[in-house]
């Protein structure tokens, strides 16, 4: 067994030969063994639907049910490899599909719209045809997004826990339990109280 030193990221080729230490003469070399070393797999998730189109950060809420994932590679994939996209919903991880690779850039847009709710998305380089997220060569960090294709209809139920009125009844302070998801929701409730 031979253990080489630390190799740099990128494409590598290995061959082995038998050598006579006394004469330096070598036998026939082995066939070439190709492999890649990856140390990172950066991913951008893009909302490209509606009036607000932007890159999505972790825990972002989006109205785009088919967000585009993209990134770049340090080297081209081997013929035996693919770049797969995984989605975890309620603790269950499934393979959405494989990315389209053009040179050293790649992208993936889901063919089937993601259901409303929380999704944990991740890209991974793995053996072609695999669906086992535990056997990837390298995986990106995961990003959680919340798909909400009906933002005008709040999905969060709230209960009024306390109500405080100003001394001259010029304002009403509401406190919610659980906390309302957005300031706009609170503002609409204020307006309804005043009949506006």
C-alpha positions in Angstrom: 0.0 0.0 0.0 1.2 3.5 -0.8 -0.1 6.6 0.8 0.8 9.8 -1.0 1.1 13.2 0.6 -1.7 15.8 0.6 -2.8 16.5 -2.9 -4.2 19.8 -4.1 -7.8 20.3 -5.2 -8.5 19.5 -8.9 -8.0 16.7 -11.4 -5.3 14.0 -10.8 -4.0 11.0 -12.7 -2.1 8.1 -11.1 0.0 5.4 -12.6 2.1 2.7 -10.9 5.3 1.0 -12.1 7.6 -1.7 -10.7 11.2 -0.4 -10.5 14.5 -2.1 -9.9 16.1 0.0 -7.1 19.6 -1.2 -8.1 19.4 -0.4 -11.8 16.5 2.1 -12.0 14.9 0.0 -14.8 11.1 0.0 -14.8 8.5 -2.4 -15.9 5.4 -1.5 -17.9 3.3 1.2 -16.2 -0.3 0.5 -15.1 -3.3 2.0 -16.8 -4.0 5.6 -15.7 -6.4 6.1 -12.8 -8.3 9.4 -12.9 -9.8 11.1 -9.9 -10.8 14.5 -8.7 -10.2 16.1 -5.3 -12.9 18.6 -4.2 -12.7 20.8 -1.1 -15.7 23.0 -1.5 -18.9 23.1 -3.6 -20.4 26.7 -3.5 -24.1 27.0 -4.4 -26.3 30.0 -5.2 -30.1 29.7 -5.1 -31.9 32.3 -7.2 -35.5 33.4 -7.0 -36.3 34.4 -10.5 -40.1 34.7 -10.3 -42.3 37.7 -9.4 -41.4 41.3 -8.5 -38.6 40.4 -6.1 -35.9 38.4 -7.8 -32.8 37.9 -5.8 -30.4 35.3 -4.4 -31.9 33.5 -1.5 -30.1 33.3 1.8 -30.6 30.7 4.5 -34.2 30.7 5.9 -35.4 33.0 3.1 -39.1 33.1 2.1 -39.7 32.9 -1.6 -42.7 32.8 -4.0 -40.6 30.9 -6.5 -41.5 27.2 -6.4 -38.8 26.4 -9.0 -35.8 28.3 -7.8 -32.6 27.9 -9.8 -29.5 26.5 -8.1 -26.1 27.2 -9.7 -22.4 27.2 -9.0 -18.9 26.6 -10.4 -16.5 23.7 -10.4 -12.7 23.7 -9.9 -12.4 20.9 -12.5 -14.7 19.0 -14.9 -16.5 15.9 -13.5 -15.4 12.4 -14.5 -17.6 10.4 -16.8 -18.6 8.3 -13.8 -19.7 11.3 -11.7 -22.8 13.6 -11.6 -23.8 16.7 -9.7 -27.1 15.9 -7.9 -29.5 18.1 -6.0 -31.1 16.9 -2.8 -34.2 18.2 -0.9 -35.0 17.4 2.7 -38.6 17.9 3.8 -39.8 17.0 7.3 -36.6 15.0 7.8 -36.9 13.0 4.6 -34.2 13.5 2.0 -34.8 12.8 -1.7 -32.9 13.4 -4.9 -34.6 16.1 -7.1 -32.4 15.5 -10.1 -29.1 16.3 -11.7 -27.6 19.6 -12.8 -26.8 20.7 -16.3 -23.0 21.3 -16.6 -21.5 23.6 -19.1 -17.7 23.7 -18.9 -17.0 24.5 -15.2 -20.4 26.0 -14.4 -23.6 24.2 -13.6 -27.3 24.9 -12.9 -30.4 23.1 -11.9 -34.1 24.2 -12.0 -36.6 21.7 -10.6 -38.9 20.2 -13.2 -41.7 19.8 -10.7 -42.6 22.7 -8.5 -41.6 22.5 -4.8 -44.6 22.3 -2.5 -45.3 25.2 -0.2 -43.3 24.9 3.1 -39.7 24.4 4.2 -37.1 22.8 2.0 -33.5 22.1 2.8 -31.5 22.1 -0.5 -28.1 20.8 -1.1 -25.8 20.0 -4.1 -23.5 17.0 -4.2 -21.0 15.4 -6.5 -21.5 11.6 -6.5 -21.3 8.5 -8.5 -23.5 8.7 -11.6 -27.0 7.2 -10.9 -26.7 7.2 -7.1 -29.6 8.4 -4.9 -27.8 7.8 -1.6 -26.9 11.2 0.0 -24.7 9.4 2.5 -22.3 8.3 -0.3 -21.5 11.6 -2.0 -17.9 12.5 -2.9 -18.5 16.1 -1.6 -21.6 18.0 -0.6 -22.4 21.7 -0.4 -23.6 23.3 2.8 -27.4 23.0 3.1 -29.7 26.0 2.6 -33.2 26.2 4.0 -35.8 28.1 2.0 -39.5 28.5 2.7 -41.7 28.3 -0.4 -44.9 30.4 -0.1 -46.7 30.8 -3.4 -49.7 32.4 -1.7 -48.1 35.3 0.2 -51.3 37.2 0.3 -53.0 34.6 2.4 -51.1 34.3 5.8 -50.7 30.6 6.7 -49.8 31.3 10.3 -52.6 31.4 12.9 -52.2 33.9 15.7 -53.9 34.4 19.0 -54.2 37.7 20.9 -52.6 37.2 24.2 -52.8 40.8 25.5 -54.5 44.0 24.5 -53.4 47.4 25.8 -55.3 50.7 25.1 -53.7 54.1 25.4 -55.1 56.5 28.1 -57.0 58.5 25.4 -57.8 55.4 23.2 -55.6 56.8 20.5 -53.7 53.6 20.0 -54.0 49.9 20.7 -51.0 47.6 21.3 -51.4 44.0 20.4 -49.1 41.2 21.5 -49.3 37.9 19.6 -48.7 34.3 20.7 -47.0 32.9 18.7 -45.2 35.8 17.2 -46.7 37.1 13.9 -44.5 36.2 10.9 -44.3 39.7 9.4 -44.8 43.4 10.3 -47.2 43.7 7.3 -49.5 41.2 8.9 -49.6 43.2 12.2 -50.2 46.4 10.2 -53.2 44.9 8.5 -54.7 43.8 11.9 -54.2 47.3 13.2 -56.2 48.7 10.2 -59.0 46.1 10.7 -59.4 47.2 14.3 -59.9 50.8 13.2 -62.3 49.7 10.4 -59.9 50.9 7.7 
